[in-house]
């Protein structure tokens, strides 16, 4: 059968089954098994089993449960509350200060967890009641928590960067280094938006009452809340960038460090440890099943020779390579509205990365653009994960439409960050070239 017809049938089956609502892991694996059987018979299924075994033995993927465990321990050990109290004391007296502090804490959580849910849920439960108490507009309050939480997949250590690195065959450390400046820039965009908006519309984010302001000594004492988290971030990322340890080994150090931080702050209990272990097992199994399904699908697609077909088709297009890049980004934005970001990475990476290399683009740069795009997917309706996280924790009087309105300007800022990194590639590539040894 012609490779073009097989490709059309393959993706048609994938799309139809995804529309039915079946779990993405089973859809990708199921389509791979069926097509492998009809193309190569029972012998071809041996390839499926060996690939599954290979995923289970992949040393790099061990970093995923370790980073998740690190984040969940820190989440349940009361760290978010301590950080928010510190930001409240320092930034509460200025307009929009609580929203700004929430975004900064989300950036810190992003550098400790590698996932979006931890910061979104934690800060939603802690910061939203406080902001509503001081009459913050729900658009600013909900938007800053939703958008700030999404930074967890861009600022390293990011779980999605590990997935991209595995499927693209690129360095995890280089991807982590490439994500730092875009993450800081995007967080700064969020903060600037809150400052400017609250300056011209003070009623959106009023400052805390004068009688609740604290003296400078109390502010200094509150800084102890950031000592251990920042120390842990520096150690974990530092040993990766300097080549002292692999991402997996650094993740193990981070997991141990999170337990030590909780123990030193006297918040480490058996319940915290048990909850962190159970949640880590649940999330890790879900991610691993998706990776297994994605590996089966991408391996089948590669074995068919479809990647070469796409390369030839792209090279024959009489358009600028930047037009092709823009088309890819547009496709990712549309997919981000409809699918799980992890699944998008596993489906699109084997197709897009070879084309990116053929066009002469850096795959690390493209990987960070991909992750920024997937961060947008956490906020874009109808299936943005952070939208559902927020709906579960906001007051019942707040409708889903209110949440959609709150994230609109932040999605625009994410798009602005994406465009910035496309126009100025060195924002992404400077750190990997400077510090990766």
C-alpha positions in Angstrom: 0.0 0.0 0.0 1.2 3.5 -0.8 2.9 5.3 2.1 0.7 8.4 1.6 -2.5 6.4 1.9 -1.2 4.6 5.0 -0.3 8.0 6.6 -3.8 9.4 5.9 -5.5 6.2 7.3 -3.2 6.2 10.4 -3.9 9.8 11.4 -7.6 9.6 10.5 -8.0 6.6 12.9 -6.0 8.5 15.5 -8.1 11.6 15.3 -11.5 9.8 15.2 -10.6 7.7 18.3 -9.4 10.8 20.1 -12.7 12.6 19.4 -14.6 9.7 21.0 -12.9 10.6 24.3 -10.8 7.4 24.7 -7.6 7.8 26.8 -4.8 9.1 24.6 -2.4 6.4 25.8 -4.7 3.6 24.7 -5.6 5.3 21.5 -1.9 5.7 20.4 -0.9 2.2 21.5 -4.1 0.6 20.1 -3.7 2.3 16.6 0.0 1.2 16.6 -0.8 -2.4 17.4 -3.6 -2.7 14.8 -1.6 -1.1 12.0 1.5 -3.1 12.9 -0.4 -6.4 12.8 -2.0 -5.7 9.4 1.3 -4.4 7.9 3.8 -6.9 9.3 1.7 -9.7 11.0 2.4 -11.3 14.3 6.2 -10.8 14.0 5.7 -7.1 13.9 4.0 -7.2 17.3 7.4 -8.3 18.8 8.5 -4.8 18.0 5.7 -3.4 20.2 6.6 -5.5 23.2 10.3 -4.7 22.9 9.6 -1.0 22.7 7.4 -1.1 25.8 10.2 -2.9 27.6 12.7 -0.3 26.4 10.5 2.5 27.8 10.4 0.8 31.2 14.2 0.5 31.2 14.8 4.1 30.1 17.1 5.6 32.8 16.2 9.2 31.8 12.5 8.6 32.5 13.2 7.8 36.1 13.6 11.5 36.6 9.9 12.0 36.1 8.6 10.4 39.3 11.5 11.8 41.3 10.7 15.4 40.2 7.0 14.8 40.8 7.7 13.5 44.3 10.0 16.5 45.1 7.2 18.9 44.1 4.4 17.1 45.9 6.4 16.9 49.1 7.1 20.6 49.0 3.5 21.3 48.1 2.1 19.4 51.1 4.8 20.5 53.6 3.3 24.0 54.0 6.0 25.7 51.9 3.4 27.5 49.7 1.8 29.1 52.7 5.2 30.3 54.1 6.2 31.7 50.7 2.9 33.5 50.3 3.1 35.0 53.8 6.6 36.3 52.9 5.3 37.8 49.6 2.2 39.3 51.5 4.5 41.1 53.9 6.8 42.5 51.1 4.4 43.2 48.3 1.0 43.6 50.0 1.3 47.4 50.4 1.5 48.0 46.7 -1.3 47.9 44.1 -1.6 44.4 42.7 1.1 43.2 45.1 -0.7 40.0 46.1 -1.1 39.0 42.5 2.5 39.9 41.7 3.6 37.8 44.8 1.4 34.9 43.6 3.2 34.9 40.2 6.6 35.0 41.8 5.7 32.1 44.1 4.4 30.2 41.1 7.8 30.8 39.4 9.6 29.4 42.4 7.2 26.4 42.5 7.9 25.9 38.8 11.6 25.6 39.5 10.9 22.9 42.2 8.1 20.8 40.7 8.2 20.4 36.9 4.4 20.2 36.6 1.6 22.7 36.4 -0.9 21.3 38.8 1.1 21.8 42.1 1.5 25.6 41.9 -2.0 26.1 40.4 -3.8 24.1 43.1 -1.6 25.3 46.0 -1.7 29.0 45.2 -5.4 28.7 44.2 -6.2 27.4 47.7 -4.0 29.9 49.5 -3.8 33.1 47.4 -7.4 33.3 46.0 -9.1 33.6 49.4 -6.6 36.3 50.4 -7.0 38.3 47.2 -10.8 38.1 47.3 -10.7 39.2 51.0 -8.9 42.4 49.9 -11.4 42.9 47.0 -9.2 41.9 44.1 -11.0 41.7 40.8 -11.7 38.1 40.0 -10.1 38.5 36.5 -6.8 39.5 38.0 -6.9 37.0 40.9 -7.9 33.9 38.9 -5.8 34.8 35.8 -2.6 35.3 37.7 -2.9 31.9 39.5 -3.9 30.0 36.3 -1.1 31.6 34.2 1.5 31.4 37.0 0.8 27.8 37.6 1.4 27.0 33.9 5.0 28.2 34.2 5.7 24.8 35.8 6.2 23.2 32.4 8.5 25.9 31.0 10.8 26.8 33.9 13.1 23.7 34.7 12.9 21.1 35.9 10.1 20.5 33.5 8.5 17.0 33.0 7.4 17.8 29.5 10.9 18.8 28.6 12.0 15.4 29.6 9.4 13.9 27.3 10.4 16.1 24.4 14.1 15.3 25.0 13.4 11.6 24.9 11.4 11.7 21.7 13.6 14.2 19.9 16.8 12.6 21.1 18.1 15.9 22.5 19.9 16.9 25.8 17.6 17.4 28.8 20.2 19.7 30.4 20.3 21.9 27.3 16.5 22.1 27.2 16.5 23.0 30.9 19.0 25.8 30.3 17.1 27.0 27.3 13.9 27.3 29.2 15.2 29.5 32.0 15.3 32.9 30.3 12.0 32.4 28.4 10.4 31.4 31.7 11.7 34.5 33.5 10.7 36.7 30.6 7.2 35.2 30.5 6.8 35.6 34.3 8.0 39.2 33.9 5.4 39.8 31.3 2.7 38.6 33.7 4.0 40.9 36.5 4.3 43.9 34.2 0.7 43.4 33.0 -0.5 43.3 36.6 1.5 46.4 37.6 0.3 48.4 34.6 -3.3 47.3 34.8 -3.6 48.0 38.5 -1.8 51.3 38.2 -4.5 52.6 35.8 -7.3 50.7 37.5 -6.5 50.6 41.2 -9.8 48.9 42.0 -8.6 45.7 40.3 -5.9 45.1 42.8 -6.0 47.3 45.9 -3.2 47.4 48.4 -3.7 45.9 51.9 -4.9 48.3 54.6 -2.2 50.4 56.3 -2.9 48.8 59.7 -1.9 45.4 58.3 1.5 46.5 57.0 4.5 45.1 58.9 7.8 46.6 59.8 11.1 46.0 58.1 12.3 43.6 60.7 9.3 41.3 60.2 9.9 41.5 56.4 13.5 40.4 56.8 12.5 37.5 59.1 10.0 36.3 56.6 12.8 35.8 54.0 13.8 32.6 55.7 10.9 30.9 53.9 12.9 31.1 50.6 16.3 30.0 51.8 15.8 26.2 51.5 13.7 26.3 48.3 16.1 28.5 46.5 19.0 26.4 47.8 17.4 23.3 46.5 16.7 24.8 43.1 20.3 26.0 42.7 21.7 22.6 43.7 19.4 20.5 41.4 19.8 22.7 38.3 23.5 23.5 39.1 24.7 19.9 39.1 22.8 19.3 35.8 24.2 22.3 34.0 27.8 21.7 35.3 27.7 18.0 34.2 28.1 16.8 37.8 25.0 14.6 37.6 22.5 13.4 35.0 19.0 14.8 35.2 17.8 11.5 36.8 20.6 11.7 39.5 19.8 15.4 40.1 16.1 14.5 40.5 17.0 11.9 43.1 19.0 14.6 45.0 16.0 16.9 44.7 13.6 14.4 46.1 15.9 13.8 49.0 16.4 17.5 49.4 12.6 18.1 49.5 12.3 15.7 52.4 15.2 17.4 54.2 13.5 20.8 53.7 10.3 19.5 55.1 12.1 17.9 58.0 14.0 21.1 58.8 10.8 23.2 58.7 9.2 20.5 61.0 6.4 19.8 58.5 7.5 16.3 57.4 4.9 13.8 58.7 4.0 10.3 57.8 0.8 11.6 56.2 2.8 14.0 54.0 5.2 11.2 52.9 2.3 8.8 52.2 0.3 11.4 50.3 3.3 12.3 48.2 4.1 8.7 47.4 0.5 7.9 46.4 0.2 11.0 44.2 3.6 10.4 42.6 2.6 6.8 41.8 -0.7 7.9 40.2 0.8 10.7 38.1 3.9 8.7 37.1 1.8 5.8 35.9 -0.4 8.0 33.9 2.6 9.8 32.2 4.4 6.5 31.6 1.4 4.9 29.9 1.1 7.9 27.6 4.9 7.6 26.9 4.5 3.9 26.1 1.6 4.6 23.7 3.4 7.5 22.1 6.6 5.4 21.6 4.6 2.7 19.9 2.9 5.2 17.6 6.0 7.2 16.7 8.1 4.0 16.1 5.4 2.7 13.7 5.3 6.0 11.9 9.1 6.1 11.6 9.2 2.4 10.4 6.7 3.2 7.6 9.1 5.8 6.2 6.6 8.6 6.5 9.2 10.9 8.0 11.1 10.8 4.7 7.9 11.5 2.9 7.2 14.6 5.0 10.8 15.8 4.5 10.5 15.5 0.8 7.1 17.3 0.7 8.4 20.1 2.9 11.6 20.6 1.0 9.5 20.9 -2.2 7.4 23.7 -0.8 8.2 27.1 -2.5 8.0 29.1 0.8 10.3 30.5 3.4 11.3 28.2 6.2 9.9 30.6 8.7 6.5 30.2 7.0 6.7 26.5 7.7 7.8 27.2 11.3 4.8 29.5 11.7 2.5 26.8 10.3 3.8 24.3 12.8 3.2 26.7 15.7 -0.3 27.3 14.5 -1.0 23.6 14.3 0.3 23.2 17.9 -1.9 26.0 19.1 -5.0 24.3 17.6 -4.0 20.9 19.0 -3.4 22.5 22.4 -7.0 23.4 22.5 -8.1 19.8 21.9 -5.5 17.4 23.4 -3.3 16.6 26.3 0.1 18.5 25.9 2.1 15.3 26.6 0.2 13.4 23.8 0.8 16.3 21.4 4.6 16.1 22.1 4.7 12.4 21.4 2.6 12.6 18.2 4.2 15.7 16.7 7.9 15.5 17.8 8.8 12.5 15.5 7.1 14.4 12.6 8.3 17.9 13.2 11.8 17.6 14.6 13.3 16.0 11.4 11.7 18.7 9.4 13.1 21.4 11.7 16.6 19.9 11.3 16.2 19.8 7.5 15.3 23.5 7.5 18.4 24.3 9.5 16.8 25.3 12.8 18.2 24.3 16.2 16.1 21.5 17.8 16.8 22.8 21.3 15.4 26.2 20.3 12.4 24.5 18.6 11.9 22.4 21.7 11.6 25.4 24.0 9.2 27.0 21.5 7.2 23.7 21.6 7.0 23.9 25.4 5.9 27.5 25.4 3.2 26.5 23.0 2.2 23.7 25.3 2.1 26.1 28.2 -0.6 28.0 26.3 -2.4 24.7 26.0 -2.9 24.6 29.7 -4.9 27.8 29.5 -6.7 27.6 26.2 -10.3 26.3 26.2 -12.1 24.0 26.0 -9.6 21.5 27.4 -6.9 23.5 29.2 -6.0 21.6 32.4 -5.5 24.7 34.5 -9.1 25.9 33.7 -10.5 22.7 35.3 -8.1 23.0 38.3 -9.4 26.5 38.9 -13.0 25.6 38.5 -12.5 23.0 41.2 -11.2 25.4 43.8 -12.9 28.8 43.0 -16.1 29.9 44.8 -19.2 28.4 43.3 -20.4 31.9 42.3 -17.6 32.0 39.7 -18.7 30.5 36.4 -16.4 28.8 33.8 -17.0 31.9 31.6 -15.4 34.1 34.2 -12.3 31.8 34.2 -12.1 32.0 30.4 -12.2 35.8 30.6 -9.5 35.9 33.3 -7.0 34.0 31.2 -7.5 35.8 27.9 -4.8 38.5 28.5 -2.4 36.0 29.9 -2.7 33.7 26.8 -1.9 36.8 24.8 1.2 37.3 26.8 2.2 33.7 26.3 1.8 34.2 22.6 4.0 37.4 22.9 6.7 35.4 24.6 6.5 32.8 21.9 6.9 35.4 19.2 9.8 37.1 21.2 11.7 33.8 21.3 11.1 33.2 17.6 12.4 36.6 16.7 15.4 36.4 19.1 16.6 32.8 19.2 19.6 33.7 21.5 17.1 34.2 24.3 16.8 30.4 24.3 20.2 29.4 23.0 22.6 31.6 25.0 22.4 29.8 28.3 22.8 26.2 26.8 25.9 27.4 24.9 27.3 29.2 27.9 26.8 26.8 30.9 26.3 23.3 29.6 29.6 21.5 30.0 
